Amino acid sequence: MSLPTPYYEEPGIVIYHADCRDILPHLPKVDLVLTDPPYGISYDASHSKYRGGIDRGIAAWDIGPFDPSPVLSLQSETIMWGGNCFSSLPPSVGWLAWVKTARDGADIRQADMELAWTNCIRRPRVFHHLWIGAYRESESGFRNWHPTQKPEALMRWCLALKPGAGLVLDPFMGSGTTLVAAKQLGRRAIGIEIEEKYCAIAVDRLRQEMLPLEPAPPEPHQESLYDAPGPQRSDGEG
């Protein structure tokens, strides 16, 4: 099998609407896999317990255990959110923690933090960014497009940990946050998503005019996704 026609393509960005297990063996070598896969915990995506919340029920894509082996088989540097849910991952000394609450002991109905397994960070790192329901440091006033959506700021932080990663892959793209962050930072990116509705949402997000960041991201160099060399790797802190 060869790669199918992309669902969407723009300079430096490609999206495939497919099961990533069918796509991964045919991709070029990537510099970094940055992803938030299904956790296999039968996540209840409902928010009906809150006023005006949505009753989504159990997420079908989160039923049954998740197998990370197709991602690990790429033998690429990887940041995988939810890694604490996967017992089959190799040991790591470089876990990432995203602390979502504003204060210790906050009485909330969600996890205080989320963890990411890595094979490319040399020491544990922590990112503090409030993101609990309507209380957010960023993207305030917007509903999540995906029930387990991460902040763009979190994915930009992850990418900043690997400044030499010129080509980034998210094989469980969801609503495209990794690709949006990559575009904001001038990185090339490949996204794969099995549900077409999320592919369409990701395309809409990518087509929106970029808002200026502080500090402003470098201008992306418009080049082909596969043929152009990415930034040189850095041997500094992973």
VOPAGU-2260 file (C-alpha; in pm, 1 decimal, decimal comma):
REM VOPAGU-2260
SITE   aa  ch    i         X         Y         Z
SITE  MET   A    0       0,0       0,0       0,0
SITE  SER   A    1     119,1     352,5     -77,2
SITE  LEU   A    2      10,8     669,5      98,5
SITE  PRO   A    3    -346,7     774,0      14,4
SITE  THR   A    4    -438,0    1115,4    -117,3
SITE  PRO   A    5    -421,9    1358,5     175,5
SITE  TYR   A    6    -747,8    1480,1     321,8
SITE  TYR   A    7    -590,7    1825,3     337,5
SITE  GLU   A    8    -258,5    1976,8     240,8
SITE  GLU   A    9    -101,0    2319,6     265,5
SITE  PRO   A   10     265,1    2424,1     263,3
SITE  GLY   A   11     429,3    2229,4     544,7
SITE  ILE   A   12     109,5    2058,6     670,6
SITE  VAL   A   13     -55,7    1730,8     564,4
SITE  ILE   A   14    -363,9    1557,5     711,3
SITE  TYR   A   15    -465,7    1197,4     640,5
SITE  HIS   A   16    -815,9    1071,8     720,9
SITE  ALA   A   17    -732,2     712,6     808,6
SITE  ASP   A   18    -644,3     461,7    1076,6
SITE  CYS   A   19    -288,1     553,3    1167,5
SITE  ARG   A   20    -186,7     185,5    1167,7
SITE  ASP   A   21    -240,2     185,9     790,7
SITE  ILE   A   22     -40,6     505,9     737,7
SITE  LEU   A   23     255,2     488,7     975,3
SITE  PRO   A   24     456,8     222,3     786,6
SITE  HIS   A   25     460,4     440,5     473,8
SITE  LEU   A   26     557,7     776,8     621,8
SITE  PRO   A   27     900,3     936,3     593,9
SITE  LYS   A   28    1115,8     955,0     905,2
SITE  VAL   A   29     987,6    1225,7    1140,4
SITE  ASP   A   30    1182,1    1422,8    1399,3
SITE  LEU   A   31     919,6    1408,7    1673,2
SITE  VAL   A   32     595,0    1227,3    1748,6
SITE  LEU   A   33     377,7    1452,4    1966,2
SITE  THR   A   34      41,6    1295,8    2037,5
SITE  ASP   A   35    -244,2    1244,1    2281,6
SITE  PRO   A   36    -380,4     898,0    2195,4
SITE  PRO   A   37    -684,8     718,6    2337,9
SITE  TYR   A   38    -613,9     611,9    2694,6
SITE  GLY   A   39    -827,5     297,3    2690,9
SITE  ILE   A   40   -1015,1     396,0    3007,5
SITE  SER   A   41   -1371,1     419,9    2865,3
SITE  TYR   A   42   -1364,9     795,7    2908,1
SITE  ASP   A   43   -1708,1     950,0    2971,8
SITE  ALA   A   44   -1705,9    1262,8    2757,4
SITE  SER   A   45   -2034,5    1391,8    2900,2
SITE  HIS   A   46   -2060,1    1728,4    3069,1
SITE  SER   A   47   -2431,0    1696,9    3148,5
SITE  LYS   A   48   -2356,1    1729,6    3521,3
SITE  TYR   A   49   -2275,0    2095,3    3451,1
SITE  ARG   A   50   -2534,3    2357,5    3357,0
SITE  GLY   A   51   -2559,1    2369,7    2978,1
SITE  GLY   A   52   -2323,5    2074,9    2945,2
SITE  ILE   A   53   -2325,6    1822,0    2661,5
SITE  ASP   A   54   -2422,2    1456,6    2713,6
SITE  ARG   A   55   -2175,6    1273,5    2486,6
SITE  GLY   A   56   -2164,8     941,5    2672,0
SITE  ILE   A   57   -1871,5     698,7    2668,2
SITE  ALA   A   58   -1626,6     778,2    2389,2
SITE  ALA   A   59   -1631,3     481,6    2148,2
SITE  TRP   A   60   -1265,4     535,8    2053,9
SITE  ASP   A   61   -1159,8     499,0    2419,3
SITE  ILE   A   62   -1315,2     157,0    2481,6
SITE  GLY   A   63   -1060,3    -121,6    2508,1
SITE  PRO   A   64    -688,0    -106,3    2587,7
SITE  PHE   A   65    -459,6     112,7    2378,9
SITE  ASP   A   66    -157,3     -44,4    2210,9
SITE  PRO   A   67     131,5     204,6    2172,0
SITE  SER   A   68     349,0     -37,0    1972,1
SITE  PRO   A   69     268,3     110,9    1625,3
SITE  VAL   A   70     396,8     447,4    1747,5
SITE  LEU   A   71     700,2     301,2    1923,0
SITE  SER   A   72     789,5     102,9    1609,6
SITE  LEU   A   73     870,6     432,2    1436,3
SITE  GLN   A   74    1176,0     460,9    1664,4
SITE  SER   A   75    1136,2     836,2    1667,6
SITE  GLU   A   76    1165,2    1080,2    1953,9
SITE  THR   A   77     821,5    1076,6    2115,2
SITE  ILE   A   78     607,5    1273,9    2359,4
SITE  MET   A   79     293,7    1075,2    2439,3
SITE  TRP   A   80      30,8    1226,4    2666,8
SITE  GLY   A   81    -157,1     981,5    2886,9
SITE  GLY   A   82     149,2     758,4    2910,2
SITE  ASN   A   83      71,4     674,7    3273,3
SITE  CYS   A   84    -225,1     471,3    3142,1
SITE  PHE   A   85      -5,5     240,4    2930,6
SITE  SER   A   86     181,1     -31,5    3118,6
SITE  SER   A   87     364,6    -148,7    2804,8
SITE  LEU   A   88     576,8     166,4    2762,7
SITE  PRO   A   89     950,4     142,8    2833,1
SITE  PRO   A   90    1086,1     316,4    3145,2
SITE  SER   A   91    1145,8     689,3    3112,6
SITE  VAL   A   92    1338,6     943,9    3318,7
SITE  GLY   A   93    1184,7    1239,4    3135,2
SITE  TRP   A   94     815,8    1251,6    3218,8
SITE  LEU   A   95     623,8    1571,9    3151,3
SITE  ALA   A   96     350,8    1700,7    3383,6
SITE  TRP   A   97      84,2    1952,2    3292,3
SITE  VAL   A   98     -68,6    2102,3    3609,9
SITE  LYS   A   99    -418,2    2222,8    3521,3
SITE  THR   A  100    -540,1    2359,7    3854,2
SITE  ALA   A  101    -484,3    2709,6    3992,3
SITE  ARG   A  102    -422,0    2613,0    4354,2
SITE  ASP   A  103    -347,3    2310,3    4569,1
SITE  GLY   A  104    -647,5    2136,9    4718,6
SITE  ALA   A  105    -892,7    2281,7    4466,8
SITE  ASP   A  106   -1227,6    2099,5    4485,3
SITE  ILE   A  107   -1274,4    1999,9    4121,7
SITE  ARG   A  108   -1409,0    1697,2    3939,2
SITE  GLN   A  109   -1114,8    1655,8    3703,9
SITE  ALA   A  110    -755,5    1545,2    3740,5
SITE  ASP   A  111    -515,5    1799,7    3892,5
SITE  MET   A  112    -260,6    1721,8    3622,0
SITE  GLU   A  113    -185,5    1505,8    3320,3
SITE  LEU   A  114     134,1    1315,8    3241,4
SITE  ALA   A  115     325,5    1250,5    2920,8
SITE  TRP   A  116     576,4     972,8    2861,0
SITE  THR   A  117     883,9    1067,6    2660,5
SITE  ASN   A  118    1194,4     898,2    2526,3
SITE  CYS   A  119    1369,7    1225,1    2443,3
SITE  ILE   A  120    1362,5    1448,0    2752,6
SITE  ARG   A  121    1647,5    1415,6    3000,4
SITE  ARG   A  122    1465,6    1513,6    3318,8
SITE  PRO   A  123    1107,5    1559,8    3438,5
SITE  ARG   A  124     950,6    1891,8    3339,1
SITE  VAL   A  125     635,7    2069,6    3460,9
SITE  PHE   A  126     404,4    2306,9    3273,3
SITE  HIS   A  127     154,0    2512,5    3476,0
SITE  HIS   A  128    -145,9    2625,3    3273,8
SITE  LEU   A  129    -497,8    2664,4    3412,2
SITE  TRP   A  130    -747,6    2465,0    3202,3
SITE  ILE   A  131   -1048,0    2349,5    3403,8
SITE  GLY   A  132   -1388,1    2384,5    3241,3
SITE  ALA   A  133   -1456,3    2753,3    3177,8
SITE  TYR   A  134   -1152,8    2858,1    3382,6
SITE  ARG   A  135    -865,1    2889,2    3137,0
SITE  GLU   A  136    -551,2    3087,9    3087,1
SITE  SER   A  137    -592,1    3062,0    2709,9
SITE  GLU   A  138    -862,0    3005,4    2445,2
SITE  SER   A  139   -1118,1    3137,1    2691,5
SITE  GLY   A  140   -1475,8    3149,8    2569,5
SITE  PHE   A  141   -1440,1    2864,4    2319,5
SITE  ARG   A  142   -1595,6    2520,4    2359,3
SITE  ASN   A  143   -1361,3    2228,9    2307,9
SITE  TRP   A  144   -1393,7    2078,4    1961,0
SITE  HIS   A  145   -1278,2    1742,0    2099,3
SITE  PRO   A  146   -1367,1    1591,0    2440,1
SITE  THR   A  147   -1000,9    1543,6    2537,6
SITE  GLN   A  148    -862,3    1852,6    2363,7
SITE  LYS   A  149    -535,2    2000,5    2491,1
SITE  PRO   A  150    -444,7    2370,7    2496,0
SITE  GLU   A  151    -243,5    2506,6    2206,1
SITE  ALA   A  152     -10,0    2655,6    2468,4
SITE  LEU   A  153      68,4    2307,0    2601,5
SITE  MET   A  154     160,8    2173,9    2259,5
SITE  ARG   A  155     373,6    2481,3    2186,1
SITE  TRP   A  156     557,2    2417,0    2512,6
SITE  CYS   A  157     618,7    2054,6    2412,6
SITE  LEU   A  158     753,5    2162,7    2074,8
SITE  ALA   A  159     978,2    2420,7    2240,9
SITE  LEU   A  160    1142,5    2136,4    2435,8
SITE  LYS   A  161    1261,0    1995,5    2100,3
SITE  PRO   A  162    1371,7    2296,1    1895,3
SITE  GLY   A  163    1541,1    2076,3    1635,7
SITE  ALA   A  164    1222,2    1887,0    1547,0
SITE  GLY   A  165    1146,6    2020,6    1201,4
SITE  LEU   A  166     892,1    1754,0    1103,2
SITE  VAL   A  167     632,3    1662,1    1366,3
SITE  LEU   A  168     380,2    1377,9    1355,1
SITE  ASP   A  169      53,8    1340,6    1546,0
SITE  PRO   A  170     -98,3    1001,8    1456,7
SITE  PHE   A  171    -402,8    1065,7    1680,9
SITE  MET   A  172    -465,4    1420,2    1564,7
SITE  GLY   A  173    -816,7    1477,9    1700,0
SITE  SER   A  174    -915,2    1839,0    1632,6
SITE  GLY   A  175    -563,3    1931,2    1523,8
SITE  THR   A  176    -409,7    2112,2    1821,6
SITE  THR   A  177     -61,8    1969,7    1758,1
SITE  LEU   A  178     -74,2    2083,0    1394,5
SITE  VAL   A  179    -199,2    2429,1    1489,6
SITE  ALA   A  180      87,0    2466,5    1739,0
SITE  ALA   A  181     337,4    2341,1    1482,7
SITE  LYS   A  182     214,1    2591,6    1225,1
SITE  GLN   A  183     234,1    2874,7    1479,1
SITE  LEU   A  184     599,4    2787,7    1542,5
SITE  GLY   A  185     694,8    2739,8    1179,5
SITE  ARG   A  186     731,4    2359,7    1202,9
SITE  ARG   A  187     619,6    2111,5     938,1
SITE  ALA   A  188     363,0    1856,2    1054,8
SITE  ILE   A  189     168,7    1543,9     959,6
SITE  GLY   A  190    -164,6    1460,1    1122,7
SITE  ILE   A  191    -364,5    1137,1    1104,1
SITE  GLU   A  192    -722,1    1108,3    1230,3
SITE  ILE   A  193    -972,4     824,7    1192,9
SITE  GLU   A  194   -1288,8    1038,2    1236,3
SITE  GLU   A  195   -1364,1    1268,0     946,1
SITE  LYS   A  196   -1551,1    1524,2    1156,2
SITE  TYR   A  197   -1231,6    1597,6    1346,7
SITE  CYS   A  198   -1032,7    1619,8    1023,8
SITE  ALA   A  199   -1275,2    1887,7     907,8
SITE  ILE   A  200   -1241,9    2077,0    1236,3
SITE  ALA   A  201    -862,2    2062,9    1213,1
SITE  VAL   A  202    -873,9    2203,4     860,5
SITE  ASP   A  203   -1094,9    2491,2     974,7
SITE  ARG   A  204    -853,9    2571,4    1258,6
SITE  LEU   A  205    -552,0    2563,3    1028,4
SITE  ARG   A  206    -721,5    2791,0     776,5
SITE  GLN   A  207    -794,6    3057,4    1035,9
SITE  GLU   A  208    -564,2    3353,5    1029,7
SITE  MET   A  209    -289,9    3318,6    1288,5
SITE  LEU   A  210    -306,2    3550,1    1586,3
SITE  PRO   A  211      25,2    3702,3    1699,7
SITE  LEU   A  212     198,1    3522,6    1983,3
SITE  GLU   A  213     428,4    3665,1    2248,0
SITE  PRO   A  214     704,5    3624,2    2149,3
SITE  ALA   A  215     603,0    3613,3    1783,9
SITE  PRO   A  216     679,2    3282,7    1609,2
SITE  PRO   A  217     925,8    3282,1    1321,4
SITE  GLU   A  218     782,5    3308,5     972,7
SITE  PRO   A  219     733,6    2957,2     829,5
SITE  HIS   A  220     953,1    2887,5     528,8
SITE  GLN   A  221     720,5    2769,6     255,4
SITE  GLU   A  222     872,9    2444,3     137,1
SITE  SER   A  223     764,5    2094,4      49,6
SITE  LEU   A  224     682,1    1868,0     341,1
SITE  TYR   A  225     903,7    1573,8     258,2
SITE  ASP   A  226    1194,2    1708,8      54,5
SITE  ALA   A  227    1301,5    2015,7     250,0
SITE  PRO   A  228    1541,4    1970,0     540,6
SITE  GLY   A  229    1414,6    2068,8     883,3
SITE  PRO   A  230    1606,5    2275,3    1138,7
SITE  GLN   A  231    1929,5    2127,3    1264,6
SITE  ARG   A  232    1899,8    1910,1    1570,9
SITE  SER   A  233    2005,8    2052,8    1902,6
SITE  ASP   A  234    2216,3    1860,2    2151,8
SITE  GLY   A  235    2097,9    2077,7    2438,8
SITE  GLU   A  236    1842,3    1996,0    2707,1
SITE  GLY   A  237    1587,5    1748,7    2566,3
